[in-house]
Structure formats: C-alpha cells, structure tokens
Amino acid sequence: MSVQITIIGLGKIGASIGLALDGQENLIRIGHDKDMSSARKAQKMGAVDKVHRNLPHSVKNSDIVILSLPFSEIYETMEYIKEDLKDDAVILDTAPSKLATSEKMQEILPAGRAYIGLAPVINPFYLDDRGGGVDAARADLFNKGITLIAAPPTASGAVIQLAADLVQLFGSNPLFADIAEVDGVMATAYLLPQLISVALLNATVDTSGWEETRKCAGQEYADTTASSPTQEGVASLSSASLLNASNVSRVLGEMIASLQNIQQSIVDGDESALNETLSLAEKGRENWLIERKAAEWLLRGEKADAVKLGGIAERFFGFKERK
C-alpha cells in the first residue's frame, strides 16, 4: 500500500516538509506551486517526486493534502480543488488562524473529507535564518520543535492520529491543543511581531526627520523591522489579524501598555524603574533562547513510539474501511 501526499505551496515550510519525508518507502510526494520555477527547484532538491502545473490534477489521487500557503490564498485554493479531492482525503494546513480556517473548511469541504490544522514550529538552530522561499527549505527545519495540532470537534480519532503520525515523520513533536488556544498562541508569537514591525516602520519612514534618520538606521533598526511582511504577505497578515481579532487586540493592548510603562519611566526620569524594565526583558530573552534550544519540554512524559510510514498506511486504509 502506498500513500500519496500533495503539498500545495513549495516555499520554506512546504518544501521542508517534503524534504523531511524524503526516503520514506511507499510514499508518493506530489508538489504544486503557482511559481513553476519554485516547483521545479523543489523537485530538483528532492522535496517532491513529481510536480503538477494543474492544481486540481495535483490532488486528484492524493490521500493527504497539505496546504502550505499564504493565509489569503487558503480559501480560494480550497474552492478550486474541493471537487477533485478523493472521497476520504485528509486536508492539513499551516495557516496562522485556525478557528476561522476550521469553520470555513466545514463549509467548503464535501462530505467524507477531513480537516486538521497544524502550526509547525521551526528548529531553534534556524531562528536567525532570515531566508525565505524554497531556497530556505531544510530537511531538519522542524527538528527539536513542536507542531500544534488543532482538530475541529468533528474530526475522528483516526484522522487526528494520522496527523500526529505524519508530524512525527517530518521530524516534529505533536502537541494537541484547542483551536482557540492555538489562535491565542499564534497571535502572540507570529502575528504580533509582524504588527510591531509595521508600527515601527509607519512611525519612522517618511515622517519628519526621516531624511536624515534613514542614513543612520543600522542593525537594530534592520533586525526589528525584519518581520514586516513583503508585498505578497500583506494580504495574509491583514486577513489573519482580522479573523483572529480578539486575540490580536488583546496582545496589542499588552504591547501598548508595555510601551507606555517605558515611556512613563523616561518621562519621570526614573532610572531605577527603567533599568529594571530593560533588565527583565534582557533576562527574559536570554532564558527563552536557552529553553528553546534545549527543548527540554520534548523530553517530558513518555517518549512517543517511532513512527513508520507503513503504520500510517495501515491506519489510513483501515480508517477508510471503517468509514
């Protein structure tokens, strides 16, 4: 028995998933990307076995479809391929807003198809890697990391287990989470840094004094604004923020309060309070990096059994028979 997986979107995340699955027996990896040069590059580096230019054709015989797309393209893509999905196909995505995506999937997906949301976290070794696109894909991109698995209430245990096994196959550690909980985490760790970057740029670029400031902006400015979205990502950041509005509004409020606290210490000339605030931040980042690189949370509890594709295939086809 073989399992066919289609990866739609062969950028950093999608191509890395494909690379991590390379070498698995009885696995057929199909790739699609609207940029055919990226698709061909992904195939050449071994991230997929075949590429299809035609999007519906790329999913026609696939048991599992992974959507690794900008958030703004998820719904349109699903509308385009829904009639070509196999009767029992499992759809996975890596979008940053799970509740809205889950609700939309329930509307779009024909009966018999299943959806599970994934939020993969990258290997701490690559935290300083600013690269993007297929050229930044790595086979070990998800090692020493977790992948949050957000399953809608309608998902069966067999489909959830299938997603967890697949996550382990591409080198990550599955962590089951409530959909709303995932949205809260993503608002803090993924959306907020990008919005802060946008706020800094809008507060400085083309404002009074920028003519001279731009000549002096150095590494600190470049690092802080590095998370600002490219033109392609603007629509995705906007959509993900609006569809996760309550969480995004909450973390923005906390950020504004933190900035106001710093501002008040400066206005008051309170060196002691300012030093304490700055020191706490420095220590907090230092501790986070140590913990993130050690990833000791992966060692807690029982170690998961090694997963093999054959087991996934057996569970997958057994799942089909039960249905």
C-alpha positions in Angstrom: 0.0 0.0 0.0 1.3 3.5 -0.8 0.2 6.9 0.4 0.1 9.9 -1.9 0.6 13.3 -0.4 0.2 16.6 -2.2 2.0 19.6 -0.9 0.5 22.8 -2.3 2.9 25.7 -1.7 6.6 24.8 -2.1 8.1 27.6 0.0 10.2 27.3 3.1 7.6 25.3 5.1 6.1 23.2 2.3 9.4 22.2 0.7 10.9 21.4 4.1 8.0 19.0 4.9 8.7 17.3 1.5 12.4 17.1 2.3 11.8 15.6 5.7 9.6 12.9 4.1 12.2 12.0 1.5 13.3 8.4 1.6 10.0 7.0 3.0 9.0 3.9 1.2 5.6 3.6 -0.3 5.2 7.4 -0.3 4.5 9.4 -3.4 5.0 13.2 -2.9 3.2 15.4 -5.4 4.0 19.2 -5.4 2.3 22.2 -6.8 3.3 25.9 -6.6 1.9 28.8 -8.7 5.5 29.7 -9.3 6.7 26.8 -11.6 10.3 27.8 -11.1 10.0 27.2 -7.4 8.1 23.9 -8.0 10.9 22.7 -10.3 13.6 23.7 -7.8 11.8 21.8 -5.1 11.7 18.7 -7.3 15.3 19.1 -8.2 16.4 19.3 -4.5 14.3 16.2 -3.7 11.4 17.8 -1.8 8.8 16.2 -4.1 8.8 13.3 -6.5 6.6 15.0 -9.1 5.1 18.4 -9.8 1.8 19.2 -11.5 1.2 22.6 -13.1 -2.6 21.9 -13.0 -3.8 22.4 -9.4 -6.9 20.2 -9.4 -4.9 17.4 -11.1 -2.3 17.6 -8.3 -4.8 16.5 -5.7 -6.9 14.0 -7.7 -5.4 10.8 -6.3 -3.9 12.1 -3.0 -4.8 10.7 0.4 -3.4 13.7 2.2 -3.2 17.3 1.0 -1.0 19.8 2.8 -1.8 23.5 2.3 1.4 25.5 2.9 0.1 28.8 1.5 -0.1 32.4 2.4 -3.2 32.8 4.6 -5.0 34.9 2.0 -4.8 32.1 -0.6 -6.2 29.2 1.5 -9.9 29.6 0.8 -9.6 30.3 -2.9 -7.4 27.3 -3.3 -9.9 25.0 -1.4 -12.8 26.3 -3.5 -10.7 25.4 -6.6 -9.8 21.8 -5.6 -12.7 20.7 -3.5 -14.5 18.7 -6.2 -11.3 16.9 -7.1 -10.4 15.6 -3.7 -10.7 11.9 -3.0 -13.7 10.8 -1.0 -11.7 10.2 2.1 -8.9 12.8 1.7 -7.4 14.4 4.8 -6.6 18.1 4.5 -3.9 19.7 6.6 -2.8 23.4 6.6 -0.2 25.5 8.2 -2.2 28.8 8.4 -1.8 31.1 11.4 -5.6 31.5 12.2 -7.1 28.1 13.0 -10.7 28.9 14.2 -11.6 30.9 11.1 -10.0 28.3 8.9 -11.7 25.4 10.6 -15.1 27.0 10.3 -14.5 27.8 6.6 -13.3 24.2 5.9 -16.6 22.8 7.3 -18.4 24.9 4.8 -16.2 24.2 1.8 -15.2 20.5 2.2 -17.5 17.9 0.6 -18.8 15.2 2.9 -16.3 12.5 3.8 -13.2 14.7 3.7 -11.5 15.6 6.9 -9.6 18.7 8.1 -6.9 19.1 10.7 -5.0 22.4 11.4 -1.2 22.4 12.0 1.1 25.1 13.4 4.7 23.9 13.0 7.5 25.5 14.9 11.0 25.6 13.4 14.2 24.1 14.7 15.8 26.6 17.1 19.0 26.3 15.1 17.4 28.3 12.3 16.0 31.1 14.5 18.4 33.6 13.0 17.9 32.4 9.4 16.2 35.2 7.6 15.8 33.4 4.4 12.5 32.5 2.8 11.1 30.6 -0.1 12.2 27.2 -1.5 15.9 28.2 -1.1 15.4 28.3 2.7 13.9 24.8 2.9 15.7 22.3 5.1 15.1 18.6 5.8 15.6 19.3 9.6 13.6 22.5 9.8 11.2 21.0 12.3 13.7 19.0 14.4 13.7 19.9 18.2 10.4 21.7 17.6 6.7 21.1 18.2 3.8 21.2 15.9 0.5 22.3 17.4 -2.4 20.1 16.2 -5.8 21.8 16.2 -8.6 19.4 15.4 -12.2 20.6 14.9 -14.8 18.8 17.1 -16.0 16.8 14.0 -12.5 15.2 13.5 -12.3 11.5 14.2 -9.7 9.9 16.4 -8.3 8.1 13.4 -7.7 11.3 11.5 -6.2 13.0 14.5 -3.8 10.1 15.0 -2.9 10.2 11.3 -2.0 13.9 11.6 0.1 13.2 14.7 2.0 10.3 13.0 2.7 12.5 9.9 4.0 15.3 12.1 6.5 12.9 13.7 7.5 11.7 10.3 8.7 15.1 9.3 10.7 15.4 12.4 8.5 17.4 14.7 6.7 16.5 18.0 2.9 16.7 18.0 1.2 18.7 20.7 -2.6 18.6 20.8 -4.2 22.0 21.5 -7.7 23.5 21.5 -8.3 25.6 18.3 -8.9 28.8 20.3 -5.7 28.1 22.3 -3.7 27.9 19.1 -5.1 31.2 17.9 -4.0 32.8 21.1 -0.5 31.4 20.8 -0.2 32.5 17.1 -1.4 36.0 17.9 1.4 36.4 20.4 4.3 34.5 18.7 3.5 35.0 15.0 1.2 38.0 14.3 2.3 40.4 17.0 6.0 40.6 15.9 4.9 41.4 12.4 2.5 44.1 13.5 5.1 45.7 15.8 7.5 45.8 12.8 4.8 47.5 10.8 4.1 50.0 13.6 7.8 50.9 13.8 8.1 51.5 10.1 5.0 53.6 10.0 6.2 55.6 12.9 9.5 56.4 11.3 9.6 56.1 7.5 8.6 59.3 5.6 8.0 61.1 8.8 9.6 64.4 10.0 13.4 63.8 10.2 13.4 60.6 8.2 15.5 62.2 5.5 18.5 62.1 7.9 17.4 59.2 10.1 17.4 56.8 7.2 21.1 57.4 6.7 21.8 56.3 10.3 19.4 53.4 10.7 21.6 50.3 11.3 21.4 46.7 12.6 19.0 47.4 15.4 16.5 49.0 13.0 17.0 46.3 10.4 16.5 43.5 12.9 13.4 45.0 14.5 11.8 45.6 11.1 12.8 42.3 9.6 9.4 40.8 10.4 7.4 43.3 8.4 5.5 41.4 5.6 6.6 41.5 2.0 4.0 42.7 -0.5 2.9 39.1 -1.0 2.3 38.7 2.7 0.4 41.9 3.4 -2.9 40.4 2.5 -2.2 37.4 4.6 -1.2 39.4 7.7 -4.3 41.6 7.3 -6.7 38.6 6.9 -5.1 36.6 9.7 -5.2 39.6 12.1 -8.9 40.4 11.3 -10.0 36.8 11.6 -8.2 36.5 15.0 -9.2 40.0 16.1 -9.9 39.3 19.8 -6.6 37.7 20.4 -4.7 40.2 18.3 -6.4 43.1 20.0 -5.5 41.7 23.4 -1.8 41.2 22.7 -1.6 44.7 21.0 -3.1 46.2 24.1 -0.5 44.4 26.3 2.2 45.7 24.0 0.9 49.3 24.1 0.8 49.1 27.9 4.4 47.9 28.0 5.5 50.8 25.8 3.6 53.3 27.9 5.3 51.9 31.0 8.7 52.5 29.4 7.6 56.0 28.3 6.4 56.9 31.8 9.7 55.8 33.3 11.6 58.1 30.9 9.2 61.0 31.4 9.6 60.6 35.2 13.4 60.3 34.9 13.1 57.1 36.9 16.4 55.4 36.1 15.9 52.6 38.5 12.5 51.6 37.1 13.8 51.9 33.5 16.8 49.7 34.3 14.6 47.1 35.9 12.3 47.0 32.9 15.2 46.7 30.4 17.0 44.1 32.6 13.9 41.9 32.9 13.5 42.0 29.1 17.1 41.0 28.5 16.9 38.2 31.0 13.6 37.0 29.6 15.0 36.7 26.1 18.1 35.0 27.3 16.1 32.4 29.2 13.8 31.9 26.3 16.7 31.2 23.9 18.3 28.8 26.4 15.0 26.9 26.8 14.1 27.0 23.1 17.5 25.5 22.1 17.5 22.9 24.9 13.9 22.0 24.1 13.7 20.0 27.4 9.9 20.0 27.1 10.3 17.4 24.4 11.8 15.0 27.0 8.9 15.3 29.5 6.4 12.5 29.7 6.6 9.3 27.8 8.6 9.2 24.6 6.5 8.6 21.5 7.0 5.4 19.7 8.9 5.6 16.5 6.5 6.2 13.6 6.9 4.5 10.2 5.1 5.2 7.0 3.8 1.6 6.9 1.9 2.2 10.2 0.4 5.3 8.8 -0.6 3.5 5.6 -2.2 0.7 7.7 -4.1 3.2 9.8 -5.1 5.3 6.8 -6.5 2.4 4.9 -8.1 0.9 8.0 -9.7 4.3 8.6 -11.1 4.1 5.0 -12.5 0.7 5.6 -14.2 1.7 8.8 -15.8 4.7 7.1 
